[in-house]
Each structure stands twice: as C-alpha cells, then as structure tokens.
Amino acid sequence: MKIFLDGDACPVTDIAIRVAKEYGVEIVLVKNYAHVIEDSYATIVTVDIARDSADFYIVNNTEKDDIVITQDYGLAAMALSKGGICINQNGLIISSHNIDELLSRRHINQKLRREQKIYSKFKKRDKKADIKFEKSLRKLIIRAQKV
C-alpha cells in the first residue's frame, strides 16, 4: 500500500506526510514543477505543468488498496476504478457509493459557472477540517493494512 497525494495546492500535505510516517507507509507527493515542496520522508514526483499531468501520473501508478488524497473527483473516479481508496482534503472518503453524486454535482456547478457566471464562495479552511481529514486518513490506513 502507498499513499498518493495530489500535491498541487493541497492544504493537508504536512498532515498526510506526518501520518504516513507514523504508520510507516510510503507516500508519493505528485506536483507540477511550478510548486516547490521538499520533504525528507515523502517521495516527491514532479510532472509537467500541463493540465491533469499530476492526475495521470497518479492514476497510472495507483494499485489496489493504495490511498489517493485529492479534491479532484475525476481523479478519484479513475483511482476507484483501479481499486484505490480515495479521500479529499476535508476527510470525505470517496467511494463507489458517493462518486456518482459528487461527479454530477461537479458537472452541474461547472455548467452554472459557464452559463450564468455563478461562483460559489468557499469558507476559509478551519482546524476542524484538518482534524476530520487526519482521523479519516488514519482510519483508511488501518483498514488497508488489515487487508
């Protein structure tokens, strides 16, 4: 089992690396060359800045029971199809039970933004989101290690 982190602008990078290190799980942080991220524990993979380069690297290297951390539901859907386990930065575990609804909501929101120039405002990230993410990630690691 490995953890793949979609690292471009990910607010939980430090938490994910710390938890992976605690459990002795390999973590691969995939980012484009516009971001500078260094860590002595994580494997850092730098990809082209082209759209979806990090996503394609992650999905092409994901194996069954690998954990993928991403806020991109398209990447999550592809990782799920390969047997991966997905979680977003807020601790939401993405599974076959909720991916269709998440993709549908993403499509509707994209359509609204294009047609009506409606943009939603996201709340500022708070400590509760970090706590929920860490708790969910630990749960996924323990479950995957039992398999």
C-alpha positions as CSV (number, residue, x, y, z in Angstrom):
1,M,0.0,0.0,0.0
2,K,1.1,3.5,-0.9
3,I,-0.4,6.9,-0.4
4,F,-0.6,9.2,-3.4
5,L,-1.1,12.9,-2.7
6,D,-2.3,15.2,-5.4
7,G,0.1,17.9,-4.2
8,D,-0.7,21.0,-6.2
9,A,-2.2,23.5,-3.7
10,C,-3.1,20.7,-1.2
11,P,-3.8,22.1,2.3
12,V,-3.1,18.8,4.1
13,T,0.3,17.9,2.7
14,D,2.1,18.2,6.1
15,I,-0.6,16.2,7.9
16,A,-0.6,13.4,5.3
17,I,3.2,13.1,5.4
18,R,3.3,13.1,9.2
19,V,0.6,10.4,9.5
20,A,2.2,8.2,6.7
21,K,5.5,8.4,8.5
22,E,3.8,7.4,11.8
23,Y,2.4,4.2,10.2
24,G,5.5,3.5,8.1
25,V,3.5,3.9,4.8
26,E,5.2,5.1,1.7
27,I,3.8,8.4,0.5
28,V,4.2,9.8,-3.0
29,L,3.6,13.5,-3.4
30,V,2.9,14.4,-7.1
31,K,3.2,18.1,-8.1
32,N,3.9,20.1,-11.1
33,Y,7.2,22.0,-11.5
34,A,5.6,25.3,-10.5
35,H,5.3,24.2,-6.9
36,V,8.3,23.8,-4.6
37,I,7.8,21.1,-2.0
38,E,10.5,19.3,-0.1
39,D,10.4,16.6,2.5
40,S,12.8,14.0,3.7
41,Y,10.2,11.2,4.1
42,A,7.9,11.6,1.1
43,T,8.9,10.7,-2.4
44,I,8.4,13.9,-4.5
45,V,7.4,13.4,-8.1
46,T,7.5,16.5,-10.3
47,V,5.4,16.4,-13.5
48,D,4.8,18.8,-16.3
49,I,2.6,21.8,-15.7
50,A,0.1,20.7,-18.4
51,R,-3.5,20.2,-17.2
52,D,-4.0,16.9,-15.4
53,S,-0.4,15.8,-15.6
54,A,-0.3,15.0,-11.9
55,D,-3.7,13.2,-12.1
56,F,-2.5,11.0,-15.0
57,Y,0.7,10.1,-13.1
58,I,-1.3,9.2,-10.0
59,V,-3.9,7.1,-11.8
60,N,-1.2,5.3,-13.9
61,N,0.7,4.3,-10.7
62,T,-2.2,3.5,-8.4
63,E,-2.7,-0.1,-7.5
64,K,-5.4,-1.9,-5.5
65,D,-5.7,-0.6,-1.9
66,D,-3.5,2.4,-2.5
67,I,-4.8,5.6,-0.9
68,V,-5.3,8.7,-3.1
69,I,-5.7,12.1,-1.5
70,T,-7.3,14.5,-3.9
71,Q,-10.0,17.1,-4.2
72,D,-10.4,16.2,-7.9
73,Y,-13.4,13.9,-8.3
74,G,-12.4,13.0,-11.8
75,L,-9.1,11.6,-10.5
76,A,-11.0,9.9,-7.6
77,A,-13.3,8.1,-10.1
78,M,-10.3,6.8,-12.1
79,A,-8.4,5.7,-8.9
80,L,-11.6,4.0,-7.6
81,S,-11.8,2.0,-10.9
82,K,-8.3,0.7,-10.2
83,G,-9.2,-0.4,-6.7
84,G,-7.8,2.7,-5.0
85,I,-9.2,4.2,-1.9
86,C,-9.9,8.0,-2.1
87,I,-10.2,10.8,0.4
88,N,-10.4,14.5,-0.1
89,Q,-8.7,17.3,1.9
90,N,-11.7,17.6,4.3
91,G,-11.8,14.0,5.3
92,L,-14.6,12.9,3.0
93,I,-14.0,9.3,2.0
94,I,-14.9,8.9,-1.7
95,S,-16.3,5.6,-2.7
96,S,-18.4,3.8,-5.2
97,H,-21.4,4.8,-3.1
98,N,-20.9,8.6,-3.5
99,I,-18.7,9.2,-6.5
100,D,-21.6,9.4,-9.0
101,E,-23.3,12.1,-6.9
102,L,-20.0,14.0,-6.5
103,L,-19.3,13.9,-10.2
104,S,-22.9,15.0,-11.0
105,R,-22.7,17.9,-8.6
106,R,-19.3,18.9,-10.1
107,H,-20.8,18.9,-13.6
108,I,-23.8,21.0,-12.6
109,N,-21.6,23.6,-10.8
110,Q,-19.3,23.8,-13.9
111,K,-22.4,24.3,-16.1
112,L,-23.7,27.1,-13.8
113,R,-20.4,28.8,-13.8
114,R,-20.1,28.8,-17.6
115,E,-23.7,29.8,-18.3
116,Q,-24.6,32.2,-15.5
117,K,-21.2,33.2,-14.2
118,I,-22.2,32.0,-10.7
119,Y,-19.3,31.3,-8.5
120,S,-19.6,29.8,-5.0
121,K,-17.6,31.1,-2.2
122,F,-15.8,28.6,-0.1
123,K,-15.5,29.0,3.6
124,K,-12.0,29.5,5.0
125,R,-10.4,26.3,6.0
126,D,-10.6,25.7,9.7
127,K,-8.9,23.4,12.3
128,K,-12.0,21.1,12.3
129,A,-11.4,20.1,8.6
130,D,-7.8,19.2,9.4
131,I,-8.9,17.1,12.4
132,K,-11.5,15.3,10.3
133,F,-9.0,14.7,7.5
134,E,-6.4,13.2,9.9
135,K,-9.0,11.0,11.6
136,S,-10.3,9.7,8.2
137,L,-6.8,9.1,6.8
138,R,-5.8,7.1,9.9
139,K,-9.0,5.0,9.5
140,L,-8.2,4.3,5.9
141,I,-4.6,3.3,6.6
142,I,-5.6,0.9,9.4
143,R,-8.3,-0.6,7.2
144,A,-5.9,-1.0,4.2
145,Q,-3.1,-2.5,6.4
146,K,-5.6,-5.2,7.6
147,V,-6.2,-6.3,4.0
